């Protein structure tokens, strides 16, 4: 699944920051973009699960499953709200 592989690549980039790979302050926007992209791609995986499933799993069932897992709830909130907040913010993409 291409979306899953893409999210995995972003996760690896984020993990490198936590294992001591130096990050330049001037590149902080790039790292912020990587973190946000990770959450957005993870959120899209939910859509792929619904669209490609062969087990008859409904969108409501996927959402109920994610509602019972804190990490998945965070992914859903960040992935859903960030683009909406950007569109309606007087600060544009600086959210």
Secondary structure, DSSP 8 states (H G I E B T S, - for coil): -HHHHHHHHHHHHHHHHHTT----GGGHHHHHHHHHHHHHHHHHHHHHHHHH-SS---HHHHHHHHHT-HHHHHHHHHHHHHHHHHHH-TTGGG-
